[in-house]
Amino acid sequence: MKLFPYGHATHPQWQMAAELTLAQVRAQMALHGYARNPTLALLYITDHYVGQAQQILDHLSAEMPEITDWSGTVGVGIAANNAEYFDEPALALMLCELPTDQYRVFSGVAPLGLGFEAHTALIHADPGTPDLGELIEEMALRTDSGYLFGGLASSRSRTVQFAVGGDGNISGHGAAGGVFSGGLSGVAFGAGIKMVSRVTQGCLPVAPAHQVTKAHNHVVLTLDDEPALDVMLRDLHISLERPQEALAVVRATLVGLARPGLTGSDAPVVRQTGHFGNDVLVRHIIGLDPGQRGLAVAEPVAPGMQLVFCERNAQAAKADLMRICAEIREELEPQELALAAVTALHVSEAEAAPHPARGIAGAIYVSCAGRGGPHFGGPSAELQIIRRALGDVPLVGFFAGGEIARNHLYGYTGVLTVFT
């Protein structure tokens, strides 16, 4: 698989950003090693351009008529190789050269048909969609692997998604023009498209994990058979006798939740890297119930679940992002490399060019809108960590209102997926 051409630009006028981006992808398509016959385009825009979403799609698709399939969405920020764009008008575009029988673009008006066997899927979702969690789980069940990746569109105005299949000729796309609001859209991939995906989190525990022994809907009533509120106050070293101080600590505290029966790497034992395990969900504390000595969290809770109080931590987030990049490299790099390749991977300029030993054609990174460079120490720092770890590979993505991996909806995480 050849490298995916990609480009990104910021400009107050969307036409200029589009032309700058097109110039980048066209220049790459002329280079050795880059795809020259792309079939699928991934397009991400910041919410500054949301009012011009249809014009942007129309212009880009007219300039590149050979590309018949488009997918993407809007974010308060977007990601590209080594760069992120927050609070400024910007767009990012990546062109993927994939066998057309190995993927399908879908949307709410053109759902994934029964004739395509999906192995995994890239998902873009509207956060205002009713029963969104159930829709994500249902979509995961329609794939062979049960694995989805993607995120919720984020915008300070309306949210939009891009979804065009077969040059707009698939039944249902037609007059919609390829720009949608609400529901799910994305790209389903067949088993012939090889990729590696990892989830990174960035929290540290403030106390040991507990078992939920009594709960009702979103309210945790007891932990380890003790009143949940009392356990939290003890773990956080706070008292309701000093309410202002206590509320400040509670607002900065999150909970990690794991379903009953999880053991080993999936149990909620937070490593110092900040990695919870793939089945642990981080959620906000949304209320306290002094009458029942309980606490409410932003996720339905059931007895038998594991719960750990935790807090966001920049160093943990950085370490865990480095961890998933290392895992991806370990999975992609052969156990035995030629001497020249080994040397190249360890020199200081290893990140200067994509290394053939890794075989990465392109990458998609969906990160939480609450992460980004400032959380990692500086502008674009989060994307620079990925570049140093994986090399100068094509990468686009967006900063989401919630991240999707497997059949879960996460928060404060990053989902990195590479095409190999």
Helices and strands as residue ranges (DSSP letters): E 6-10, H 14-29, E 40-46, G 47-52, H 53-63, E 69-75, E 77-80, E 83-86, E 90-96, G 100-102, E 103-106, E 118-125, H 132-141, E 143-152, E 161-164, G 166-168, G 174-176, E 179-180, E 184-189, E 195-200, E 203-205, E 210-216, E 219-223, E 226-227, H 228-236, H 243-251, E 254-258, G 264-266, E 281-289, E 294-297, E 306-312, H 314-332, H 339-346, G 350-352, E 362-368, H 372-376, H 381-390, E 395-400, E 403-406, E 408-410, E 414-419
